[in-house]
Amino acid sequence: MDSQELLERARAALDAAYVPYSEYAVGAALETADGTVYTGCNVEIANYSNSLHAEEVALGSAVRDGHREFERVAVSSANRDGVTPCGMCRQSFAEFCGPDFTVVCEGEGADGSDPEPVEYRLGDLLPETITREMVVDE
């Protein structure tokens, strides 16, 4: 699966988003090391602190099914505004992924077309991350 296909899976996940407060739908598609793709959408709760981010939903589903190695994630918002994972989601990915983990987001579209994918590396989005080695004596 290429970056465009993964981004399309993230866009498709937008339809399931529950966003009655912000009306800002986000979808994510997470590709595991074996090529399985898990999607997620954001789920808003009235107190906001209990809300779930699309990336968390996808990651939690993959981990629940026993996956611990990931290739990349694609993230899209209904606004197609180039949203990237927030700091909390970046840290969650850092639990399982190294600094070269690929994050695919929306780029700029030409002439009203769908934006082309833009790729980032987790280490660039979250430098000097907190790692397992920092908190666990092995």
OpenMM code with the backbone's topology and positions (N, CA, C; nanometers):
from openmm import Vec3, app, unit

residues = "MET ASP SER GLN GLU LEU LEU GLU ARG ALA ARG ALA ALA LEU ASP ALA ALA TYR VAL PRO TYR SER GLU TYR ALA VAL GLY ALA ALA LEU GLU THR ALA ASP GLY THR VAL TYR THR GLY CYS ASN VAL GLU ILE ALA ASN TYR SER ASN SER LEU HIS ALA GLU GLU VAL ALA LEU GLY SER ALA VAL ARG ASP GLY HIS ARG GLU PHE GLU ARG VAL ALA VAL SER SER ALA ASN ARG ASP GLY VAL THR PRO CYS GLY MET CYS ARG GLN SER PHE ALA GLU PHE CYS GLY PRO ASP PHE THR VAL VAL CYS GLU GLY GLU GLY ALA ASP GLY SER ASP PRO GLU PRO VAL GLU TYR ARG LEU GLY ASP LEU LEU PRO GLU THR ILE THR ARG GLU MET VAL VAL ASP GLU".split()
positions = [
    Vec3(0.0847, -0.1172, 0.0000),
    Vec3(0.0000, 0.0000, 0.0000),
    Vec3(0.0897, 0.1241, 0.0000),
    Vec3(0.0615, 0.2162, -0.0892),
    Vec3(0.1428, 0.3381, -0.0920),
    Vec3(0.0804, 0.4453, -0.0025),
    Vec3(0.1492, 0.5572, 0.0094),
    Vec3(0.1052, 0.6652, 0.0993),
    Vec3(-0.0315, 0.7195, 0.0615),
    Vec3(-0.0584, 0.7317, -0.0676),
    Vec3(-0.1877, 0.7831, -0.1122),
    Vec3(-0.3007, 0.6893, -0.0700),
    Vec3(-0.2811, 0.5599, -0.0857),
    Vec3(-0.3835, 0.4630, -0.0462),
    Vec3(-0.4073, 0.4660, 0.1052),
    Vec3(-0.2996, 0.4772, 0.1815),
    Vec3(-0.3132, 0.4833, 0.3264),
    Vec3(-0.3875, 0.6099, 0.3680),
    Vec3(-0.3582, 0.7211, 0.3015),
    Vec3(-0.4272, 0.8463, 0.3302),
    Vec3(-0.5751, 0.8353, 0.2941),
    Vec3(-0.6070, 0.7646, 0.1874),
    Vec3(-0.7472, 0.7438, 0.1507),
    Vec3(-0.8205, 0.6620, 0.2570),
    Vec3(-0.7524, 0.5663, 0.3171),
    Vec3(-0.8127, 0.4888, 0.4265),
    Vec3(-0.8399, 0.5793, 0.5466),
    Vec3(-0.7483, 0.6724, 0.5744),
    Vec3(-0.7703, 0.7685, 0.6832),
    Vec3(-0.8893, 0.8584, 0.6520),
    Vec3(-0.8998, 0.9027, 0.5276),
    Vec3(-1.0133, 0.9864, 0.4875),
    Vec3(-1.1448, 0.9114, 0.5042),
    Vec3(-1.1453, 0.7830, 0.4688),
    Vec3(-1.2676, 0.7025, 0.4819),
    Vec3(-1.3096, 0.6890, 0.6279),
    Vec3(-1.2135, 0.6855, 0.7184),
    Vec3(-1.2435, 0.6717, 0.8613),
    Vec3(-1.3121, 0.7960, 0.9176),
    Vec3(-1.3015, 0.9073, 0.8484),
    Vec3(-1.3650, 1.0315, 0.8939),
    Vec3(-1.5158, 1.0163, 0.9110),
    Vec3(-1.5760, 0.9322, 0.8291),
    Vec3(-1.7220, 0.9185, 0.8304),
    Vec3(-1.7757, 0.8694, 0.9643),
    Vec3(-1.6943, 0.7982, 1.0396),
    Vec3(-1.7399, 0.7431, 1.1672),
    Vec3(-1.7124, 0.8357, 1.2857),
    Vec3(-1.6470, 0.9480, 1.2627),
    Vec3(-1.6111, 1.0381, 1.3724),
    Vec3(-1.7348, 1.0891, 1.4459),
    Vec3(-1.7208, 1.1021, 1.5777),
    Vec3(-1.8262, 1.1576, 1.6618),
    Vec3(-1.7718, 1.2887, 1.7181),
    Vec3(-1.8128, 1.4001, 1.6586),
    Vec3(-1.7547, 1.5300, 1.6934),
    Vec3(-1.8629, 1.6374, 1.7119),
    Vec3(-1.9543, 1.6177, 1.8071),
    Vec3(-2.0641, 1.7126, 1.8225),
    Vec3(-2.0223, 1.8478, 1.8797),
    Vec3(-1.9042, 1.8582, 1.9364),
    Vec3(-1.8622, 1.9816, 2.0029),
    Vec3(-1.7713, 2.0662, 1.9145),
    Vec3(-1.6655, 2.0080, 1.8641),
    Vec3(-1.5726, 2.0845, 1.7810),
    Vec3(-1.6116, 2.0810, 1.6333),
    Vec3(-1.6858, 1.9786, 1.5937),
    Vec3(-1.7184, 1.9550, 1.4528),
    Vec3(-1.5924, 1.9431, 1.3677),
    Vec3(-1.4846, 1.8934, 1.4289),
    Vec3(-1.3558, 1.8758, 1.3602),
    Vec3(-1.3242, 1.7257, 1.3544),
    Vec3(-1.3668, 1.6615, 1.2479),
    Vec3(-1.3488, 1.5173, 1.2313),
    Vec3(-1.2068, 1.4853, 1.1859),
    Vec3(-1.1491, 1.3824, 1.2478),
    Vec3(-1.0152, 1.3348, 1.2118),
    Vec3(-1.0226, 1.1842, 1.1917),
    Vec3(-0.9529, 1.1369, 1.0892),
    Vec3(-0.9411, 0.9944, 1.0636),
    Vec3(-0.7951, 0.9556, 1.0584),
    Vec3(-0.7658, 0.8326, 1.0963),
    Vec3(-0.6286, 0.7821, 1.0933),
    Vec3(-0.6286, 0.6408, 1.0373),
    Vec3(-0.5205, 0.6049, 0.9702),
    Vec3(-0.4996, 0.4690, 0.9215),
    Vec3(-0.3570, 0.4303, 0.9576),
    Vec3(-0.3434, 0.3246, 1.0367),
    Vec3(-0.2142, 0.2794, 1.0883),
    Vec3(-0.1779, 0.1473, 1.0229),
    Vec3(-0.0626, 0.1440, 0.9579),
    Vec3(-0.0147, 0.0230, 0.8913),
    Vec3(0.0844, -0.0494, 0.9816),
    Vec3(0.0571, -0.1768, 1.0065),
    Vec3(0.1456, -0.2576, 1.0894),
    Vec3(0.2606, -0.3122, 1.0058),
    Vec3(0.3574, -0.3720, 1.0724),
    Vec3(0.4730, -0.4287, 1.0035),
    Vec3(0.4336, -0.5374, 0.9052),
    Vec3(0.3229, -0.6089, 0.9314),
    Vec3(0.2809, -0.7155, 0.8391),
    Vec3(0.1832, -0.6665, 0.7324),
    Vec3(0.1579, -0.5350, 0.7270),
    Vec3(0.0722, -0.4780, 0.6240),
    Vec3(-0.0741, -0.4638, 0.6615),
    Vec3(-0.1123, -0.5084, 0.7791),
    Vec3(-0.2501, -0.4904, 0.8255),
    Vec3(-0.2733, -0.3421, 0.8527),
    Vec3(-0.3909, -0.2938, 0.8187),
    Vec3(-0.4230, -0.1531, 0.8405),
    Vec3(-0.5387, -0.1423, 0.9395),
    Vec3(-0.5191, -0.0611, 1.0415),
    Vec3(-0.6220, -0.0307, 1.1407),
    Vec3(-0.6596, 0.1159, 1.1246),
    Vec3(-0.7890, 0.1421, 1.1244),
    Vec3(-0.8339, 0.2802, 1.1136),
    Vec3(-0.8945, 0.3252, 1.2458),
    Vec3(-0.9013, 0.4553, 1.2614),
    Vec3(-0.9614, 0.5141, 1.3802),
    Vec3(-1.0174, 0.6508, 1.3468),
    Vec3(-1.1094, 0.6961, 1.4292),
    Vec3(-1.1661, 0.8300, 1.4157),
    Vec3(-1.1724, 0.8917, 1.5543),
    Vec3(-1.1833, 1.0226, 1.5590),
    Vec3(-1.1931, 1.0861, 1.6904),
    Vec3(-1.3347, 1.0715, 1.7460),
    Vec3(-1.3391, 1.0608, 1.8787),
    Vec3(-1.4647, 1.0449, 1.9516),
    Vec3(-1.4633, 1.1486, 2.0631),
    Vec3(-1.5463, 1.2509, 2.0505),
    Vec3(-1.5494, 1.3570, 2.1512),
    Vec3(-1.6473, 1.3250, 2.2629),
    Vec3(-1.6058, 1.3575, 2.3839),
    Vec3(-1.6881, 1.3419, 2.5026),
    Vec3(-1.7050, 1.4816, 2.5629),
    Vec3(-1.8181, 1.5068, 2.6243),
    Vec3(-1.8507, 1.6422, 2.6717),
    Vec3(-1.7438, 1.7037, 2.7600),
    Vec3(-1.6730, 1.6242, 2.8402),
    Vec3(-1.5711, 1.6842, 2.9264),
    Vec3(-1.4360, 1.6978, 2.8575),
    Vec3(-1.4256, 1.6659, 2.7330),
    Vec3(-1.3058, 1.6746, 2.6480),
    Vec3(-1.1893, 1.5882, 2.6947),
    Vec3(-1.1592, 1.5809, 2.8226),
    Vec3(-1.0423, 1.5036, 2.8658),
    Vec3(-1.0614, 1.3541, 2.8417),
    Vec3(-1.1837, 1.3076, 2.8283),
    Vec3(-1.2102, 1.1674, 2.7982),
    Vec3(-1.2225, 1.1407, 2.6494),
    Vec3(-1.2061, 1.2419, 2.5674),
    Vec3(-1.2155, 1.2237, 2.4231),
    Vec3(-1.1013, 1.1368, 2.3728),
    Vec3(-1.1277, 1.0676, 2.2633),
    Vec3(-1.0270, 0.9819, 2.2005),
    Vec3(-0.9854, 1.0410, 2.0672),
    Vec3(-0.8564, 1.0374, 2.0409),
    Vec3(-0.8049, 1.0853, 1.9137),
    Vec3(-0.8038, 0.9705, 1.8137),
    Vec3(-0.8178, 1.0023, 1.6868),
    Vec3(-0.8237, 0.9007, 1.5812),
    Vec3(-0.7018, 0.8087, 1.5854),
    Vec3(-0.5842, 0.8668, 1.6080),
    Vec3(-0.4610, 0.7878, 1.6112),
    Vec3(-0.4611, 0.6908, 1.7286),
    Vec3(-0.5142, 0.7352, 1.8430),
    Vec3(-0.5228, 0.6490, 1.9616),
    Vec3(-0.6153, 0.5306, 1.9368),
    Vec3(-0.7269, 0.5557, 1.8698),
    Vec3(-0.8232, 0.4496, 1.8422),
    Vec3(-0.7586, 0.3446, 1.7513),
    Vec3(-0.6898, 0.3891, 1.6468),
    Vec3(-0.6232, 0.2953, 1.5560),
    Vec3(-0.5125, 0.2189, 1.6275),
    Vec3(-0.4302, 0.2891, 1.7043),
    Vec3(-0.3197, 0.2253, 1.7755),
    Vec3(-0.3718, 0.1265, 1.8794),
    Vec3(-0.4716, 0.1652, 1.9552),
    Vec3(-0.5283, 0.0767, 2.0559),
    Vec3(-0.5857, -0.0505, 1.9950),
    Vec3(-0.6517, -0.0377, 1.8811),
    Vec3(-0.7075, -0.1558, 1.8141),
    Vec3(-0.5972, -0.2494, 1.7674),
    Vec3(-0.4913, -0.1931, 1.7131),
    Vec3(-0.3793, -0.2752, 1.6652),
    Vec3(-0.3091, -0.3454, 1.7805),
    Vec3(-0.2851, -0.2734, 1.8885),
    Vec3(-0.2188, -0.3322, 2.0052),
    Vec3(-0.3078, -0.4406, 2.0660),
    Vec3(-0.4365, -0.4150, 2.0735),
    Vec3(-0.5317, -0.5147, 2.1246),
    Vec3(-0.5197, -0.6463, 2.0474),
    Vec3(-0.4949, -0.6367, 1.9169),
    Vec3(-0.4827, -0.7553, 1.8320),
    Vec3(-0.3415, -0.8131, 1.8296),
    Vec3(-0.2526, -0.7603, 1.9143),
    Vec3(-0.1194, -0.8182, 1.9295),
    Vec3(-0.0086, -0.7532, 1.8487),
    Vec3(-0.0378, -0.6485, 1.7762),
    Vec3(0.0658, -0.5817, 1.6962),
    Vec3(0.1497, -0.4893, 1.7843),
    Vec3(0.2787, -0.4903, 1.7595),
    Vec3(0.3715, -0.4054, 1.8351),
    Vec3(0.4710, -0.3343, 1.7436),
    Vec3(0.4651, -0.3640, 1.6140),
    Vec3(0.5559, -0.3022, 1.5180),
    Vec3(0.4733, -0.2380, 1.4075),
    Vec3(0.5093, -0.1128, 1.3746),
    Vec3(0.4299, -0.0349, 1.2817),
    Vec3(0.5181, 0.0314, 1.1767),
    Vec3(0.4632, 0.0425, 1.0560),
    Vec3(0.5351, 0.1027, 0.9438),
    Vec3(0.5098, 0.2521, 0.9325),
    Vec3(0.3807, 0.2885, 0.9376),
    Vec3(0.3454, 0.4304, 0.9205),
    Vec3(0.1998, 0.4533, 0.9552),
    Vec3(0.1665, 0.5794, 0.9694),
    Vec3(0.0296, 0.6202, 0.9955),
    Vec3(-0.0055, 0.7337, 0.9005),
    Vec3(-0.1304, 0.7377, 0.8579),
    Vec3(-0.1811, 0.8499, 0.7792),
    Vec3(-0.2909, 0.9166, 0.8606),
    Vec3(-0.2946, 1.0496, 0.8540),
    Vec3(-0.3919, 1.1273, 0.9309),
    Vec3(-0.4543, 1.2318, 0.8382),
    Vec3(-0.5861, 1.2457, 0.8482),
    Vec3(-0.6567, 1.3446, 0.7681),
    Vec3(-0.7695, 1.4043, 0.8499),
    Vec3(-0.8006, 1.5285, 0.8249),
    Vec3(-0.9186, 1.5902, 0.8855),
    Vec3(-1.0196, 1.6177, 0.7748),
    Vec3(-1.1433, 1.6360, 0.8146),
    Vec3(-1.2467, 1.6684, 0.7168),
    Vec3(-1.2140, 1.7993, 0.6455),
    Vec3(-1.1372, 1.8858, 0.7102),
    Vec3(-1.0987, 2.0140, 0.6508),
    Vec3(-0.9836, 2.0007, 0.5520),
    Vec3(-0.9183, 1.8838, 0.5503),
    Vec3(-0.8014, 1.8600, 0.4651),
    Vec3(-0.6983, 1.9722, 0.4817),
    Vec3(-0.6695, 2.0034, 0.6082),
    Vec3(-0.5846, 2.1181, 0.6407),
    Vec3(-0.4423, 2.0806, 0.6814),
    Vec3(-0.4010, 1.9582, 0.6521),
    Vec3(-0.2642, 1.9193, 0.6830),
    Vec3(-0.2404, 1.8824, 0.8273),
    Vec3(-0.3463, 1.8485, 0.9000),
    Vec3(-0.3324, 1.8160, 1.0420),
    Vec3(-0.2284, 1.7058, 1.0612),
    Vec3(-0.1483, 1.7204, 1.1663),
    Vec3(-0.0523, 1.6182, 1.2067),
    Vec3(-0.0953, 1.5663, 1.3437),
    Vec3(-0.0465, 1.4509, 1.3861),
    Vec3(-0.0816, 1.4023, 1.5195),
    Vec3(-0.0393, 1.5029, 1.6269),
    Vec3(-0.1201, 1.5139, 1.7311),
    Vec3(-0.0867, 1.6036, 1.8412),
    Vec3(0.0299, 1.5448, 1.9214),
    Vec3(0.0817, 1.6193, 2.0147),
    Vec3(0.1947, 1.5745, 2.0956),
    Vec3(0.1659, 1.4470, 2.1725),
    Vec3(0.0447, 1.4343, 2.2257),
    Vec3(0.0091, 1.3137, 2.3006),
    Vec3(0.0124, 1.1914, 2.2091),
    Vec3(-0.0431, 1.2037, 2.0887),
    Vec3(-0.0430, 1.0910, 1.9944),
    Vec3(0.0984, 1.0612, 1.9450),
    Vec3(0.1783, 1.1632, 1.9264),
    Vec3(0.3181, 1.1418, 1.8871),
    Vec3(0.3905, 1.0603, 1.9940),
    Vec3(0.3678, 1.0940, 2.1203),
    Vec3(0.4301, 1.0205, 2.2295),
    Vec3(0.3798, 0.8766, 2.2332),
    Vec3(0.2525, 0.8558, 2.2049),
    Vec3(0.1988, 0.7194, 2.2008),
    Vec3(0.2668, 0.6379, 2.0914),
    Vec3(0.2878, 0.6971, 1.9755),
    Vec3(0.3587, 0.6260, 1.8689),
    Vec3(0.5028, 0.5964, 1.9094),
    Vec3(0.5644, 0.6887, 1.9820),
    Vec3(0.7037, 0.6703, 2.0239),
    Vec3(0.7200, 0.5505, 2.1170),
    Vec3(0.6136, 0.5075, 2.1809),
    Vec3(0.6193, 0.3878, 2.2659),
    Vec3(0.6526, 0.2636, 2.1835),
    Vec3(0.6080, 0.2618, 2.0585),
    Vec3(0.6223, 0.1439, 1.9733),
    Vec3(0.7114, 0.1667, 1.8510),
    Vec3(0.7360, 0.2908, 1.8161),
    Vec3(0.8021, 0.3233, 1.6891),
    Vec3(0.9266, 0.4074, 1.7119),
    Vec3(1.0221, 0.3909, 1.6244),
    Vec3(1.1442, 0.4693, 1.6315),
    Vec3(1.1295, 0.6033, 1.5629),
    Vec3(1.2355, 0.6819, 1.5635),
    Vec3(1.2306, 0.8163, 1.5059),
    Vec3(1.2081, 0.8183, 1.3549),
    Vec3(1.2296, 0.7055, 1.2860),
    Vec3(1.2082, 0.7008, 1.1412),
    Vec3(1.0667, 0.6607, 1.1020),
    Vec3(0.9800, 0.6365, 1.1993),
    Vec3(0.8400, 0.6027, 1.1721),
    Vec3(0.7799, 0.7129, 1.0858),
    Vec3(0.7083, 0.6734, 0.9804),
    Vec3(0.6540, 0.7682, 0.8830),
    Vec3(0.5133, 0.8129, 0.9220),
    Vec3(0.4915, 0.9431, 0.9154),
    Vec3(0.3616, 1.0042, 0.9406),
    Vec3(0.3191, 1.0729, 0.8102),
    Vec3(0.2096, 1.0254, 0.7523),
    Vec3(0.1591, 1.0769, 0.6250),
    Vec3(0.0427, 1.1713, 0.6535),
    Vec3(0.0500, 1.2915, 0.5974),
    Vec3(-0.0550, 1.3920, 0.6189),
    Vec3(-0.0942, 1.4538, 0.4855),
    Vec3(-0.1975, 1.5351, 0.4894),
    Vec3(-0.2420, 1.6059, 0.3690),
    Vec3(-0.1425, 1.7156, 0.3326),
    Vec3(-0.1182, 1.7309, 0.2045),
    Vec3(-0.0392, 1.8426, 0.1551),
    Vec3(-0.1325, 1.9454, 0.0949),
    Vec3(-0.0799, 2.0240, 0.0066),
    Vec3(-0.1613, 2.1255, -0.0595),
    Vec3(-0.2135, 2.0721, -0.1917),
    Vec3(-0.3437, 2.0883, -0.2144),
    Vec3(-0.4047, 2.0455, -0.3395),
    Vec3(-0.3983, 2.1565, -0.4425),
    Vec3(-0.3916, 2.1180, -0.5670),
    Vec3(-0.3896, 2.2156, -0.6758),
    Vec3(-0.5258, 2.2153, -0.7450),
    Vec3(-0.5761, 2.3312, -0.7762),
    Vec3(-0.7008, 2.3442, -0.8515),
    Vec3(-0.8181, 2.2715, -0.7870),
    Vec3(-0.8268, 2.2729, -0.6550),
    Vec3(-0.9373, 2.2100, -0.5855),
    Vec3(-0.9297, 2.0587, -0.5770),
    Vec3(-0.8202, 2.0007, -0.6225),
    Vec3(-0.8060, 1.8557, -0.6167),
    Vec3(-0.7687, 1.8112, -0.4760),
    Vec3(-0.7775, 1.6800, -0.4530),
    Vec3(-0.7336, 1.6274, -0.3237),
    Vec3(-0.5860, 1.6576, -0.3046),
    Vec3(-0.5489, 1.6986, -0.1856),
    Vec3(-0.4079, 1.7275, -0.1584),
    Vec3(-0.3209, 1.6039, -0.1724),
    Vec3(-0.1994, 1.6228, -0.2170),
    Vec3(-0.1009, 1.5150, -0.2247),
    Vec3(-0.0494, 1.4861, -0.0845),
    Vec3(-0.0125, 1.3616, -0.0585),
    Vec3(0.0425, 1.3287, 0.0734),
    Vec3(0.1763, 1.3975, 0.0989),
    Vec3(0.1970, 1.4333, 0.2239),
    Vec3(0.3247, 1.4858, 0.2716),
    Vec3(0.3708, 1.3918, 0.3814),
    Vec3(0.4986, 1.3545, 0.3797),
    Vec3(0.5497, 1.2610, 0.4789),
    Vec3(0.6454, 1.3296, 0.5749),
    Vec3(0.6294, 1.2942, 0.7018),
    Vec3(0.7169, 1.3413, 0.8088),
    Vec3(0.7767, 1.2192, 0.8774),
    Vec3(0.8793, 1.2401, 0.9538),
    Vec3(0.9360, 1.1357, 1.0390),
    Vec3(0.8999, 1.1701, 1.1834),
    Vec3(0.8664, 1.0686, 1.2603),
    Vec3(0.8268, 1.0900, 1.3987),
    Vec3(0.9348, 1.1655, 1.4759),
    Vec3(1.0606, 1.1328, 1.4520),
    Vec3(1.1697, 1.2000, 1.5215),
    Vec3(1.1776, 1.3483, 1.4918),
    Vec3(1.1308, 1.3897, 1.3736),
    Vec3(1.1279, 1.5326, 1.3405),
    Vec3(1.0092, 1.6015, 1.4082),
    Vec3(0.8975, 1.5290, 1.4186),
    Vec3(0.7786, 1.5859, 1.4818),
    Vec3(0.7886, 1.5863, 1.6337),
    Vec3(0.8681, 1.4922, 1.6886),
    Vec3(0.8809, 1.4800, 1.8340),
    Vec3(1.0268, 1.4531, 1.8702),
    Vec3(1.1097, 1.5569, 1.8619),
    Vec3(1.2506, 1.5371, 1.8980),
    Vec3(1.2658, 1.5203, 2.0495),
    Vec3(1.3699, 1.4527, 2.0894),
    Vec3(1.3999, 1.4341, 2.2324),
    Vec3(1.2817, 1.3729, 2.3077),
    Vec3(1.2205, 1.2717, 2.2481),
    Vec3(1.1032, 1.2074, 2.3065),
    Vec3(1.1374, 1.1294, 2.4333),
    Vec3(1.0379, 1.1077, 2.5143),
    Vec3(1.0518, 1.0206, 2.6314),
    Vec3(1.0430, 0.8774, 2.5796),
    Vec3(1.1428, 0.7960, 2.6127),
    Vec3(1.1457, 0.6590, 2.5627),
    Vec3(1.1322, 0.5601, 2.6777),
    Vec3(1.0997, 0.4396, 2.6417),
    Vec3(1.0883, 0.3307, 2.7403),
    Vec3(1.2170, 0.3155, 2.8194),
    Vec3(1.3294, 0.3287, 2.7538),
    Vec3(1.4595, 0.3149, 2.8199),
    Vec3(1.4805, 0.4187, 2.9305),
    Vec3(1.4151, 0.5314, 2.9200),
    Vec3(1.4271, 0.6359, 3.0206),
    Vec3(1.3517, 0.6037, 3.1491),
    Vec3(1.2479, 0.5210, 3.1370),
    Vec3(1.1620, 0.4991, 3.2517),
    Vec3(1.1614, 0.3557, 3.3057),
    Vec3(1.2245, 0.2631, 3.2335),
    Vec3(1.2263, 0.1228, 3.2760),
    Vec3(1.3699, 0.0758, 3.2884),
    Vec3(1.4034, 0.0220, 3.4032),
    Vec3(1.5345, -0.0388, 3.4209),
    Vec3(1.5267, -0.1820, 3.3706),
    Vec3(1.6075, -0.2119, 3.2707),
    Vec3(1.6038, -0.3490, 3.2149),
    Vec3(1.7320, -0.4205, 3.2409),
] * unit.nanometer
topology = app.Topology()
chain = topology.addChain("A")
for resn in residues:
    res = topology.addResidue(resn, chain)
    for name in ("N", "CA", "C"):
        topology.addAtom(name, app.Element.getBySymbol(name[0]), res)
